[in-house]
Amino acid sequence: MSDIANKVVLITGASSGIGEATARHLAGRGAHVVLGARRADRLETIAAEIRCAGGSAIYRPLDVTDPADMTAFVDFAIEAHGHIDVLVNNAGLMPLSPLAALKVDEWNRMIDVNIKGVLSGIAATLPRMKAQGHGHFVNVSSVAGHRVMPTSAVYSATKFAVMALSEGLRVENDDIRVTVISPGATESELAHTITDADTAAMIDRYRQIAIPADAIARAIGFAIEQPGNVDVNEIIVRPTAQP
Ligand code: NDP
């Protein structure tokens, strides 16, 4: 039996792209998935489809920038299942632009969702995982968390932060597993938040080589299915053709 079966897995940003694919993949392998994102209608459809296929899925609307909402999301999962095994901190935004464009509001939104959202997830679940004596964070960074490209300065900064937070979690907790997933170009709605026209055109070309979101979901499944004393710390998954 898969070591995914019966695990309670909370997924932020589960209404599209990588989060949705992860929910479908893990539920297909027997996990109890708990979906969070702002678009409740999407979550309702995805959870219903998972249950129709024989899986276990519940959802609650979630804005990761609101720590109280994150706590309520975790409480909802615990009320339903009694404990939590994995939190996939996946929700993210990528409104790329050159720094000189001074899109300060977009910088702040990325910081709020991509960094503070992950911190909210940690704050809402770490005490519970410590009390249980086990737990697993799967934090979604990016290849942009390894290098900075023109237009990616702030986005990369948030994804470098995800790497740092994950390493901090790992070295401070010998009873908690920590996995960073660093995708390359992947099919999703991520580029929809780009408002800078030149950057959007550049990313459109770049995304021709994108791989399906299920490729990232399978990597997340690999990390989760390992025995409890095996901690997969990072997986980079990118298109073969990505430079
Ligand atoms: P999508 O845009 O398809 O998914 C992003 C998800 O985040 C959506 O479900 C969205 O749901 C959710 N989200 C955004 N803001 C919030 C919020 N405030 N509270 C709760 N949920 C929120 O893109 P991806 O699937 O690609 O993105 C998933 C992760 O993967 C991100 O962290 C991204 O940075 C990372 N990544 C993606 C890559 C790619 O090429 N696709 C490459 C590298 C990393 P809703 O709007 O309903 O709230």
Residues whose N, C-alpha, C, O or C-beta is under 5 A from the ligand:
A	BS01	NDP	G13 A14 S15 S16 G17 I18 G19 G36 A37 R38 R39 L62 D63 V64 T65 N90 A91 G92 L93 V113 V140 S141 S142 V143 P183 G184 A185 T186 E187 S188 E189 L190
